[in-house]
Amino acid sequence: MVTEGPAESVDEAADGLRASARGWHGIQLAVLGFIGLCGVLQQDRALPLAVELVAAVLALLALACLATVLIGMVAWPLGQTAGNAERRLRAGIVLTFVAVATVALSAAAGWWPSTEPAAGLVEASDAAGRTWCGRFAETGSGGLTLIVDGDELTLPLRALTHVRPVGAC
């Protein structure tokens, strides 16, 4: 009759921890990689300095690297003792959640509204079917002023039949 000793149950527990850590490690890399990819794909905008600093601090506070190392050390022990593996795994999981939240906040700073003025391009038509497209300059004294090919053109409002904003001329 063979009975299981305490050494076998310790090995089973360590194997279970390693399997759990490997699963968490894959999830970490996928989520943090996705958030990082979203940050790379965002439009390049000039952010206010304060927003850039907050984003940088949030990214550093994410502790994603430390969380990944903690879980990686449990998943692939490389000669380390399994004595505090459970505690490292718990700490790594908690840090993963903190990292995901702060990296997401950091990436969200990239969606700051643009401080650049709108292009102000408009297309205007008159009753004769002529159409002009240019940058809106001003409206005053009964006319619409457009800058068309570098020249100012003032069109009388009573002659216009159609004015609409456009993205490009």
C-alpha positions, -999 to +999 in steps of 0.1 A: +000+000+000+014+033-011+003+065+007+008+100-005+032+120+017+033+157+023+059+161-004+035+150-031+007+173-020+032+202-019+042+194-055+006+193-066-001+226-050+030+241-066+019+227-100-015+243-095+000+276-087+023+274-117-007+266-140-027+295-126+002+319-129+007+309-166-029+316-173-027+350-156+005+358-174-012+352-208-041+375-198-017+402-186+003+403-218-029+403-239-047+431-220-016+453-215-006+448-251-040+457-263-041+489-243-005+497-255-015+491-291-045+514-287-022+541-274+001+537-304-028+539-328-042+571-315-039+603-335-008+624-328-021+655-311-004+682-291-015+677-255-012+703-228+019+697-207-001+689-176-020+662-194+012+647-208+027+646-173-004+630-157-003+604-185+033+596-179+029+593-141-001+570-146+019+548-170+048+546-145+024+539-116+009+511-136+036+488-123+028+465-152+063+453-154+065+444-118+032+426-119+044+406-150+077+397-133+059+386-101+035+363-120+063+351-143+084+341-113+056+319-101+048+305-136+084+297-144+103+295-111+138+289-125+152+274-093+134+296-068+117+281-038+080+278-039+077+290-003+060+324-010+048+317-045+011+320-035+018+355-020+037+366-051+009+353-073-017+373-053+004+404-053+010+400-091-028+397-097-036+427-076-009+447-094-022+436-127-056+451-120-040+483-108-018+483-139-047+478-163-067+506-146-038+531-146-026+523-181-062+527-194-064+561-177-030+570-192-041+560-227-073+579-222-053+611-218-045+608-255-081+615-264-078+651-252-097+675-274-077+693-300-067+729-292-063+737-329-091+757-345-113+740-369-103+743-405-132+766-412-136+755-448-169+763-465-185+759-499-208+787-511-230+787-542-250+814-559-282+813-581-261+813-613-246+779-602-211+792-594-194+776-565-166+788-543-147+769-517-123+784-492-115+792-456-142+812-438-128+846-429-156+868-416-192+878-422-199+915-421-218+942-438-240+918-457-213+897-471-195+864-466-157+866-469-138+836-480-101+831-486-098+813-519-063+805-532-048+832-509-072+859-521-100+874-501-134+871-518-165+888-504-198+874-516-230+892-510-253+872-487-284+880-508-269+863-539-259+831-521-282+801-523-261+775-505-234+777-478-221+745-461-190+735-441-167+710-459-137+690-448-116+699-479-119+719-510 
